[in-house]
Amino acid sequence: MALVPFDDRDGWIWFDGQMIPWRDAKFHVLTHAIHYGSAVFEGERAYGGKVFKLREHSQRLIDSGRILGFEIPYTVDQIDAATKEVVAANGAPDCYVRPIAWRGSEMMGVSAQHSKIHLAIATWAWGNYFADKDKGIRLTWAKYSRPAPNTAPTKSKAAGLYMIYEAESAGYADALMLDWRGQVAEATGANVFLAIDGVLHTPKPDCFLDGITRRTVIGLAKNRQIQVVERAIWPDELARAQEVFLTGTAAEITPVSEIGEYKFTPGSITGALMDDFGRATRGEIDVPIA
Ligand code: PMP
């Protein structure tokens, strides 16, 4: 299938306060963000025209920028409104939404405190993030670890923290990352849960992104009286898990069939939470998140 490049599509992109034709959303090669990774972004999904947990995503975008030392020049309300506008303009009620904020071209020193902060929001139709979502995906071990929180901006959804290519070139869907202590952290862009004897276990998000989907799933599990334990998890504990799944906006809830030498069968806990998550995203049930 021929790839349709992302810079050559029809549609609209909200760019620094204006809705502009998709192909015109450009910036210069001497842009701070592509040299130093000074960009933060979000991944959201609209279901039936409504972005799930929009406010939480817009707030996280602002917080991510602050962690990298810049202030996005829009409020949460303004970002929410711009997002709704671009979702409506592109006319696909079920779509993925990508806001991105970055330092511009005014200064090329690393610090660049006086550079302009830009914001763009694009949307496109994106079905299952992982091709084998329904039967469970295969993960390998990641080459890199999530670093200690005082060595990288691990709470920011910042460009430059994403390393998936090795797993894919080895034939896996994704990789499970350990943290600097050797404990289970997350997949490259999604959080991880283990079901062990009817109880859900998930690592404490002390050095990686505490996903909005992760927090939603914890709420859904509690609604079902499924116990959730947030704790340090060592890799050899995967041997005791009957079910494993990933959570993330793109991944939604994706069952895992294999991590390295460990095998799992997607089961009833994963299935029930996938059903509940579908209902939550369609607005049929409300899940407040912490
Ligand atoms: N971890 C990382 C590193 C991510 O990029 C994402 C996706 N945004 C997640 C976890 C899941 O976060 P969320 O559920 O908020 O999409």
Residues whose N, C-alpha, C, O or C-beta is under 5 A from the ligand:
A	BS01	PMP	G43 T188 G189 A190 N191 L209 G211 I212 T213 R214 T247 G248 T249
